[in-house]
Amino acid sequence: MKEKVAVLGAGSWGSILASVLDENGHDVWLWSNSQAQVDELNNQHTNERYIPNYKYSETLHATVDLKEAVDGAKAVLFVVPTKVIRLVAKQLVEVLSELKQKPLIIHASKGLELGSHKRISEVIAEEIPSDLRREIVVLSGPSHAEEVAKKDITLITSACENLEAAKEVQKLFMNNYLRIYTNTDVIGVETGAAFKNVVAIGAGALHGLGYGDDAKAALMTRGLAEISRLGVAFGADPLTFIGLSGVGDLIVTCTSVHSRNWRAGDQLGQGKKLDEVIEDMGMVIEGINTCKAAYELAQQKGIEMPITEAIYHVLYENKDIKEEINLLMRREGKAELG
């Protein structure tokens, strides 16, 4: 059944998810705050800054007018950086109030709000009252926009406490190269999505320093233990972390040059300063802010997260990466489980 869907955010992931929905036969409106980007998408059907050499369908609509994008939409998908989620949600409330609409809200962003440490679904729920929306569904998992653009096989998760809403999103997106599984553990899915970016910075740093596969496997395995430890402390199901939005997302983010967080870590490992890395990337590196949030949450909860602490020391206290690795390796011996 054809539905109108508004996609907020025309970066790499937002524009490709919009393309998937368009290919699946839906009426898709892609919102951006850049007129130049909208003109490029509508006239050249390209988005070269984010997805080079990719041609979008002529039936995909782009607009800078949020009301035009949302008017009549059965679902609204957020794919904007975490730092502007609250701002965009406030703008959406004004539009929904005027249109008297109550769409399904979906988000495919990954991270925690800086300062409050709130998950994205919590931020959206705070800003968009229940009389202006239906459920909030999280779309997350091991995925790179560049690979979905090539129609590589990709499996991700649709998570909502209301399983029927998760199934609705599953139907919207699923096709012969993008398979969606449902989950009711929103806390676990969002926690895994956010904190794997921190571990990815560490994985990139190991590569930049010249370490091999043993070190990378060690980091990912113990990093997953930290993610699970923190997530469970906030009410997540531990089984979620051995699923797509846990170990699956961790693997893809820690092993691929498509990952901005991995590339940032790789440059840090090669000796670049953080300011240089951020400037060179030109796009949001979610793991930097998320690392600060994870560190502070671990301190508040009294949770042991030595890898996260080490990465925090490098990012925020200008500590030497090699010395932090040495300190990690020389910690007192302990049991693997428990």
C-alpha positions as a Markdown table, in Angstrom:
| # | Residue | x | y | z |
|---|---|---|---|---|
| 1 | Met | 0.0 | 0.0 | 0.0 |
| 2 | Lys | 1.4 | 3.4 | -1.1 |
| 3 | Glu | 2.0 | 5.8 | 1.8 |
| 4 | Lys | 3.4 | 9.3 | 2.0 |
| 5 | Val | 6.5 | 9.4 | 4.1 |
| 6 | Ala | 8.5 | 12.4 | 5.2 |
| 7 | Val | 12.2 | 11.9 | 5.7 |
| 8 | Leu | 13.9 | 14.7 | 7.7 |
| 9 | Gly | 17.6 | 14.9 | 6.9 |
| 10 | Ala | 19.2 | 14.5 | 3.5 |
| 11 | Gly | 22.6 | 13.3 | 4.5 |
| 12 | Ser | 24.0 | 9.9 | 3.4 |
| 13 | Trp | 21.7 | 7.7 | 5.5 |
| 14 | Gly | 18.6 | 9.9 | 5.3 |
| 15 | Ser | 18.8 | 10.2 | 1.5 |
| 16 | Ile | 19.4 | 6.5 | 0.9 |
| 17 | Leu | 16.5 | 5.5 | 3.3 |
| 18 | Ala | 14.4 | 7.9 | 1.3 |
| 19 | Ser | 15.5 | 6.2 | -1.9 |
| 20 | Val | 14.6 | 2.8 | -0.5 |
| 21 | Leu | 11.1 | 4.0 | 0.5 |
| 22 | Asp | 10.7 | 5.5 | -3.0 |
| 23 | Glu | 11.8 | 2.3 | -4.6 |
| 24 | Asn | 9.3 | 0.4 | -2.4 |
| 25 | Gly | 6.5 | 2.4 | -4.1 |
| 26 | His | 5.9 | 5.1 | -1.5 |
| 27 | Asp | 5.4 | 8.9 | -2.0 |
| 28 | Val | 8.6 | 10.2 | -0.4 |
| 29 | Trp | 9.4 | 13.7 | 0.6 |
| 30 | Leu | 13.0 | 14.4 | 1.7 |
| 31 | Trp | 13.5 | 17.5 | 3.8 |
| 32 | Ser | 16.7 | 19.5 | 4.0 |
| 33 | Asn | 17.6 | 22.9 | 5.3 |
| 34 | Ser | 19.9 | 23.5 | 2.3 |
| 35 | Gln | 18.3 | 25.0 | -0.8 |
| 36 | Ala | 21.3 | 24.1 | -2.9 |
| 37 | Gln | 21.1 | 20.4 | -1.8 |
| 38 | Val | 17.4 | 20.3 | -2.6 |
| 39 | Asp | 17.9 | 21.8 | -6.0 |
| 40 | Glu | 20.6 | 19.2 | -6.7 |
| 41 | Leu | 18.3 | 16.4 | -5.7 |
| 42 | Asn | 15.4 | 17.6 | -7.7 |
| 43 | Asn | 17.3 | 18.7 | -10.8 |
| 44 | Gln | 20.3 | 16.4 | -11.1 |
| 45 | His | 18.9 | 13.7 | -8.8 |
| 46 | Thr | 22.3 | 13.4 | -7.1 |
| 47 | Asn | 23.6 | 14.1 | -3.6 |
| 48 | Glu | 27.3 | 14.2 | -4.4 |
| 49 | Arg | 28.6 | 15.5 | -1.1 |
| 50 | Tyr | 27.2 | 12.5 | 0.8 |
| 51 | Ile | 26.7 | 9.7 | -1.8 |
| 52 | Pro | 29.0 | 10.3 | -4.8 |
| 53 | Asn | 28.1 | 8.8 | -8.2 |
| 54 | Tyr | 24.6 | 7.7 | -7.1 |
| 55 | Lys | 21.5 | 8.5 | -9.1 |
| 56 | Tyr | 18.2 | 9.1 | -7.2 |
| 57 | Ser | 14.8 | 8.4 | -8.7 |
| 58 | Glu | 13.0 | 11.3 | -10.4 |
| 59 | Thr | 9.9 | 10.4 | -8.3 |
| 60 | Leu | 11.8 | 11.3 | -5.0 |
| 61 | His | 10.8 | 14.9 | -3.9 |
| 62 | Ala | 13.2 | 17.1 | -2.0 |
| 63 | Thr | 12.1 | 20.3 | -0.2 |
| 64 | Val | 13.2 | 22.9 | 2.3 |
| 65 | Asp | 9.6 | 23.4 | 3.3 |
| 66 | Leu | 8.9 | 21.2 | 6.4 |
| 67 | Lys | 5.1 | 21.7 | 6.1 |
| 68 | Glu | 5.2 | 20.6 | 2.4 |
| 69 | Ala | 7.2 | 17.5 | 3.4 |
| 70 | Val | 5.0 | 16.5 | 6.3 |
| 71 | Asp | 1.5 | 17.4 | 4.9 |
| 72 | Gly | -0.4 | 14.2 | 4.6 |
| 73 | Ala | 2.5 | 11.9 | 5.7 |
| 74 | Lys | 1.5 | 8.8 | 7.5 |
| 75 | Ala | 5.1 | 8.5 | 8.9 |
| 76 | Val | 7.9 | 10.9 | 9.6 |
| 77 | Leu | 11.4 | 9.6 | 9.7 |
| 78 | Phe | 14.1 | 11.5 | 11.6 |
| 79 | Val | 17.7 | 11.1 | 10.2 |
| 80 | Val | 19.4 | 14.2 | 11.4 |
| 81 | Pro | 22.4 | 14.5 | 13.7 |
| 82 | Thr | 21.7 | 13.9 | 17.4 |
| 83 | Lys | 22.6 | 17.4 | 18.4 |
| 84 | Val | 19.7 | 18.9 | 16.3 |
| 85 | Ile | 17.0 | 16.2 | 17.1 |
| 86 | Arg | 15.3 | 18.4 | 19.7 |
| 87 | Leu | 15.4 | 21.5 | 17.5 |
| 88 | Val | 13.9 | 19.7 | 14.5 |
| 89 | Ala | 11.3 | 18.0 | 16.8 |
| 90 | Lys | 10.2 | 21.5 | 18.0 |
| 91 | Gln | 9.8 | 22.6 | 14.4 |
| 92 | Leu | 7.8 | 19.5 | 13.6 |
| 93 | Val | 5.4 | 20.2 | 16.5 |
| 94 | Glu | 4.5 | 23.6 | 15.0 |
| 95 | Val | 3.8 | 22.0 | 11.6 |
| 96 | Leu | 1.8 | 19.0 | 13.0 |
| 97 | Ser | -0.3 | 21.4 | 15.2 |
| 98 | Glu | -1.1 | 23.5 | 12.1 |
| 99 | Leu | -1.9 | 20.4 | 10.0 |
| 100 | Lys | -3.7 | 18.6 | 12.8 |
| 101 | Gln | -1.8 | 15.4 | 11.9 |
| 102 | Lys | -0.8 | 12.4 | 14.1 |
| 103 | Pro | 1.9 | 10.5 | 12.1 |
| 104 | Leu | 4.0 | 7.5 | 13.2 |
| 105 | Ile | 7.4 | 8.8 | 14.2 |
| 106 | Ile | 10.5 | 6.8 | 13.2 |
| 107 | His | 14.1 | 7.7 | 13.9 |
| 108 | Ala | 17.3 | 6.3 | 12.4 |
| 109 | Ser | 19.8 | 8.5 | 14.1 |
| 110 | Lys | 22.5 | 7.1 | 16.5 |
| 111 | Gly | 23.7 | 8.8 | 19.7 |
| 112 | Leu | 22.8 | 10.4 | 23.0 |
| 113 | Glu | 21.8 | 14.0 | 23.6 |
| 114 | Leu | 24.8 | 16.0 | 24.9 |
| 115 | Gly | 24.3 | 17.2 | 28.4 |
| 116 | Ser | 21.1 | 15.3 | 29.3 |
| 117 | His | 22.5 | 11.9 | 28.1 |
| 118 | Lys | 18.9 | 11.1 | 26.9 |
| 119 | Arg | 18.3 | 8.6 | 24.2 |
| 120 | Ile | 16.8 | 10.0 | 20.9 |
| 121 | Ser | 13.4 | 8.4 | 21.4 |
| 122 | Glu | 13.3 | 10.1 | 24.9 |
| 123 | Val | 14.1 | 13.5 | 23.4 |
| 124 | Ile | 11.4 | 13.1 | 20.7 |
| 125 | Ala | 8.8 | 11.9 | 23.2 |
| 126 | Glu | 9.6 | 15.0 | 25.4 |
| 127 | Glu | 9.2 | 17.4 | 22.4 |
| 128 | Ile | 6.3 | 15.9 | 20.4 |
| 129 | Pro | 3.2 | 15.4 | 22.6 |
| 130 | Ser | 1.2 | 12.1 | 22.2 |
| 131 | Asp | -1.7 | 14.0 | 20.7 |
| 132 | Leu | 0.5 | 14.9 | 17.7 |
| 133 | Arg | 2.0 | 11.5 | 17.1 |
| 134 | Arg | 1.5 | 7.8 | 17.2 |
| 135 | Glu | 4.3 | 5.5 | 18.4 |
| 136 | Ile | 8.0 | 6.2 | 18.2 |
| 137 | Val | 10.0 | 3.5 | 16.4 |
| 138 | Val | 13.7 | 3.1 | 16.3 |
| 139 | Leu | 15.3 | 1.9 | 13.0 |
| 140 | Ser | 18.9 | 0.7 | 13.7 |
| 141 | Gly | 21.5 | -2.0 | 12.9 |
| 142 | Pro | 24.6 | -2.8 | 10.9 |
| 143 | Ser | 24.3 | -0.6 | 7.9 |
| 144 | His | 26.3 | 1.7 | 5.7 |
| 145 | Ala | 24.4 | 4.0 | 3.4 |
| 146 | Glu | 27.1 | 3.4 | 0.7 |
| 147 | Glu | 26.3 | -0.3 | 0.7 |
| 148 | Val | 22.6 | 0.0 | 0.8 |
| 149 | Ala | 22.9 | 2.3 | -2.2 |
| 150 | Lys | 24.6 | -0.6 | -4.0 |
| 151 | Lys | 21.8 | -2.9 | -2.9 |
| 152 | Asp | 24.1 | -5.0 | -0.8 |
| 153 | Ile | 22.3 | -7.4 | 1.6 |
| 154 | Thr | 21.6 | -5.5 | 4.8 |
| 155 | Leu | 19.7 | -6.5 | 7.9 |
| 156 | Ile | 18.5 | -4.0 | 10.5 |
| 157 | Thr | 16.1 | -3.8 | 13.4 |
| 158 | Ser | 12.7 | -1.9 | 13.9 |
| 159 | Ala | 12.2 | -1.4 | 17.6 |
| 160 | Cys | 9.2 | -0.2 | 19.6 |
| 161 | Glu | 7.5 | -1.3 | 22.8 |
| 162 | Asn | 4.3 | -1.6 | 20.6 |
| 163 | Leu | 5.2 | -4.5 | 18.4 |
| 164 | Glu | 2.5 | -3.6 | 15.8 |
| 165 | Ala | 4.2 | -0.2 | 15.2 |
| 166 | Ala | 7.5 | -2.0 | 14.7 |
| 167 | Lys | 5.9 | -4.3 | 12.2 |
| 168 | Glu | 4.4 | -1.3 | 10.4 |
| 169 | Val | 7.9 | 0.1 | 9.9 |
| 170 | Gln | 9.1 | -3.4 | 8.9 |
| 171 | Lys | 6.6 | -3.4 | 6.0 |
| 172 | Leu | 7.5 | 0.1 | 4.9 |
| 173 | Phe | 11.2 | -0.7 | 4.4 |
| 174 | Met | 11.6 | -4.4 | 3.7 |
| 175 | Asn | 12.6 | -5.5 | 0.2 |
| 176 | Asn | 14.9 | -8.0 | -1.5 |
| 177 | Tyr | 18.1 | -6.4 | -0.2 |
| 178 | Leu | 17.0 | -4.7 | 3.0 |
| 179 | Arg | 15.5 | -7.1 | 5.6 |
| 180 | Ile | 14.0 | -5.7 | 8.8 |
| 181 | Tyr | 13.6 | -7.7 | 12.1 |
| 182 | Thr | 11.4 | -6.4 | 14.9 |
| 183 | Asn | 12.3 | -5.9 | 18.6 |
| 184 | Thr | 10.5 | -4.5 | 21.6 |
| 185 | Asp | 13.7 | -3.5 | 23.5 |
| 186 | Val | 14.0 | 0.2 | 22.6 |
| 187 | Ile | 16.6 | 0.8 | 25.4 |
| 188 | Gly | 18.9 | -1.9 | 24.2 |
| 189 | Val | 18.7 | -1.0 | 20.5 |
| 190 | Glu | 19.4 | 2.7 | 21.1 |
| 191 | Thr | 22.1 | 2.0 | 23.6 |
| 192 | Gly | 23.9 | -0.4 | 21.2 |
| 193 | Ala | 23.5 | 2.1 | 18.4 |
| 194 | Ala | 25.0 | 4.9 | 20.3 |
| 195 | Phe | 27.9 | 3.3 | 22.2 |
| 196 | Lys | 29.3 | 1.2 | 19.4 |
| 197 | Asn | 30.5 | 4.5 | 17.9 |
| 198 | Val | 32.8 | 4.9 | 20.9 |
| 199 | Val | 34.4 | 1.5 | 20.4 |
| 200 | Ala | 34.7 | 2.2 | 16.7 |
| 201 | Ile | 37.0 | 5.2 | 17.5 |
| 202 | Gly | 39.1 | 2.8 | 19.5 |
| 203 | Ala | 39.2 | 0.2 | 16.7 |
| 204 | Gly | 40.3 | 2.9 | 14.2 |
| 205 | Ala | 43.0 | 4.0 | 16.5 |
| 206 | Leu | 44.4 | 0.5 | 16.8 |
| 207 | His | 44.5 | 0.4 | 13.0 |
| 208 | Gly | 46.2 | 3.7 | 12.8 |
| 209 | Leu | 48.8 | 2.6 | 15.3 |
| 210 | Gly | 49.5 | -0.6 | 13.3 |
| 211 | Tyr | 48.0 | -3.2 | 15.6 |
| 212 | Gly | 46.7 | -6.4 | 14.1 |
| 213 | Asp | 43.5 | -8.5 | 14.1 |
| 214 | Asp | 44.1 | -10.0 | 17.6 |
| 215 | Ala | 44.0 | -6.5 | 19.1 |
| 216 | Lys | 40.9 | -5.5 | 17.1 |
| 217 | Ala | 39.0 | -8.6 | 18.2 |
| 218 | Ala | 40.0 | -8.0 | 21.8 |
| 219 | Leu | 38.7 | -4.4 | 21.7 |
| 220 | Met | 35.4 | -5.3 | 20.0 |
| 221 | Thr | 34.7 | -8.2 | 22.4 |
| 222 | Arg | 35.5 | -6.3 | 25.6 |
| 223 | Gly | 33.9 | -3.2 | 24.1 |
| 224 | Leu | 30.7 | -5.1 | 23.7 |
| 225 | Ala | 30.9 | -6.2 | 27.3 |
| 226 | Glu | 31.0 | -2.6 | 28.3 |
| 227 | Ile | 28.1 | -1.6 | 26.1 |
| 228 | Ser | 26.0 | -4.5 | 27.5 |
| 229 | Arg | 27.0 | -3.6 | 31.1 |
| 230 | Leu | 25.8 | 0.0 | 30.7 |
| 231 | Gly | 22.7 | -0.9 | 28.7 |
| 232 | Val | 21.5 | -3.5 | 31.2 |
| 233 | Ala | 22.0 | -1.0 | 34.0 |
| 234 | Phe | 19.4 | 1.2 | 32.3 |
| 235 | Gly | 16.9 | -1.6 | 31.7 |
| 236 | Ala | 18.0 | -3.2 | 28.4 |
| 237 | Asp | 17.6 | -6.9 | 27.6 |
| 238 | Pro | 21.1 | -8.4 | 27.5 |
| 239 | Leu | 20.1 | -10.6 | 24.6 |
| 240 | Thr | 19.7 | -7.4 | 22.4 |
| 241 | Phe | 23.5 | -6.9 | 22.5 |
| 242 | Ile | 24.1 | -10.2 | 20.7 |
| 243 | Gly | 21.7 | -9.2 | 18.0 |
| 244 | Leu | 21.8 | -6.8 | 15.0 |
| 245 | Ser | 21.9 | -3.6 | 16.9 |
| 246 | Gly | 24.5 | -4.9 | 19.3 |
| 247 | Val | 27.3 | -7.1 | 18.0 |
| 248 | Gly | 26.1 | -6.7 | 14.4 |
| 249 | Asp | 26.3 | -2.9 | 14.4 |
| 250 | Leu | 29.6 | -3.1 | 16.4 |
| 251 | Ile | 31.2 | -5.4 | 13.8 |
| 252 | Val | 30.3 | -3.2 | 10.8 |
| 253 | Thr | 31.3 | 0.1 | 12.5 |
| 254 | Cys | 34.6 | -1.2 | 13.8 |
| 255 | Thr | 35.8 | -2.8 | 10.6 |
| 256 | Ser | 34.8 | -0.5 | 7.8 |
| 257 | Val | 36.3 | 2.5 | 6.1 |
| 258 | His | 32.7 | 3.7 | 5.6 |
| 259 | Ser | 32.5 | 4.4 | 9.3 |
| 260 | Arg | 33.3 | 8.1 | 10.2 |
| 261 | Asn | 34.0 | 7.0 | 13.8 |
| 262 | Trp | 36.5 | 4.4 | 12.6 |
| 263 | Arg | 38.2 | 6.8 | 10.2 |
| 264 | Ala | 38.4 | 9.4 | 13.1 |
| 265 | Gly | 40.1 | 6.9 | 15.3 |
| 266 | Asp | 42.4 | 5.8 | 12.5 |
| 267 | Gln | 43.6 | 9.4 | 12.1 |
| 268 | Leu | 44.1 | 9.8 | 15.8 |
| 269 | Gly | 46.2 | 6.7 | 15.8 |
| 270 | Gln | 48.4 | 8.1 | 13.1 |
| 271 | Gly | 49.1 | 11.1 | 15.3 |
| 272 | Lys | 46.6 | 13.8 | 14.2 |
| 273 | Lys | 45.1 | 16.1 | 16.7 |
| 274 | Leu | 41.3 | 15.9 | 17.4 |
| 275 | Asp | 40.6 | 19.3 | 15.9 |
| 276 | Glu | 42.3 | 18.3 | 12.7 |
| 277 | Val | 40.4 | 15.1 | 12.5 |
| 278 | Ile | 37.0 | 16.9 | 13.0 |
| 279 | Glu | 37.9 | 19.5 | 10.4 |
| 280 | Asp | 39.1 | 16.8 | 7.9 |
| 281 | Met | 35.9 | 14.7 | 8.3 |
| 282 | Gly | 33.5 | 17.5 | 7.4 |
| 283 | Met | 30.6 | 15.4 | 8.8 |
| 284 | Val | 29.4 | 14.7 | 12.4 |
| 285 | Ile | 31.4 | 12.1 | 14.3 |
| 286 | Glu | 28.8 | 10.9 | 16.8 |
| 287 | Gly | 31.2 | 8.8 | 18.8 |
| 288 | Ile | 33.1 | 11.9 | 20.2 |
| 289 | Asn | 30.1 | 13.3 | 22.0 |
| 290 | Thr | 28.8 | 9.8 | 22.9 |
| 291 | Cys | 32.1 | 9.0 | 24.5 |
| 292 | Lys | 31.6 | 11.9 | 26.9 |
| 293 | Ala | 28.1 | 10.8 | 27.7 |
| 294 | Ala | 29.1 | 7.1 | 28.2 |
| 295 | Tyr | 32.0 | 8.2 | 30.5 |
| 296 | Glu | 29.7 | 10.4 | 32.6 |
| 297 | Leu | 26.9 | 7.8 | 32.8 |
| 298 | Ala | 29.4 | 5.1 | 33.9 |
| 299 | Gln | 30.7 | 7.4 | 36.6 |
| 300 | Gln | 27.2 | 8.1 | 37.8 |
| 301 | Lys | 26.2 | 4.5 | 37.9 |
| 302 | Gly | 29.5 | 3.2 | 39.2 |
| 303 | Ile | 29.9 | 0.9 | 36.1 |
| 304 | Glu | 33.4 | -0.3 | 35.1 |
| 305 | Met | 34.1 | 0.8 | 31.5 |
| 306 | Pro | 37.9 | 0.9 | 31.1 |
| 307 | Ile | 37.9 | 1.1 | 27.3 |
| 308 | Thr | 35.5 | 3.9 | 27.3 |
| 309 | Glu | 37.5 | 5.7 | 30.0 |
| 310 | Ala | 40.7 | 5.3 | 27.9 |
| 311 | Ile | 39.1 | 6.7 | 24.8 |
| 312 | Tyr | 37.7 | 9.6 | 26.9 |
| 313 | His | 41.1 | 10.4 | 28.2 |
| 314 | Val | 42.5 | 10.6 | 24.7 |
| 315 | Leu | 39.6 | 12.7 | 23.3 |
| 316 | Tyr | 39.0 | 15.0 | 26.2 |
| 317 | Glu | 42.2 | 15.1 | 28.3 |
| 318 | Asn | 44.8 | 14.8 | 25.4 |
| 319 | Lys | 46.3 | 11.7 | 26.9 |
| 320 | Asp | 48.7 | 9.6 | 24.8 |
| 321 | Ile | 47.0 | 6.7 | 23.0 |
| 322 | Lys | 49.9 | 4.3 | 23.5 |
| 323 | Glu | 50.1 | 5.0 | 27.2 |
| 324 | Glu | 46.3 | 4.4 | 27.6 |
| 325 | Ile | 46.6 | 1.1 | 25.8 |
| 326 | Asn | 49.5 | 0.2 | 28.1 |
| 327 | Leu | 47.5 | 1.1 | 31.2 |
| 328 | Leu | 44.6 | -1.1 | 29.9 |
| 329 | Met | 46.8 | -4.1 | 29.4 |
| 330 | Arg | 48.5 | -3.8 | 32.8 |
| 331 | Arg | 45.2 | -3.7 | 34.8 |
| 332 | Glu | 44.8 | -6.3 | 37.5 |
| 333 | Gly | 43.8 | -9.7 | 36.1 |
| 334 | Lys | 40.1 | -10.6 | 36.4 |
| 335 | Ala | 37.6 | -13.3 | 35.3 |
| 336 | Glu | 36.1 | -12.9 | 31.8 |
| 337 | Leu | 32.5 | -13.4 | 32.9 |
| 338 | Gly | 30.8 | -11.7 | 35.8 |
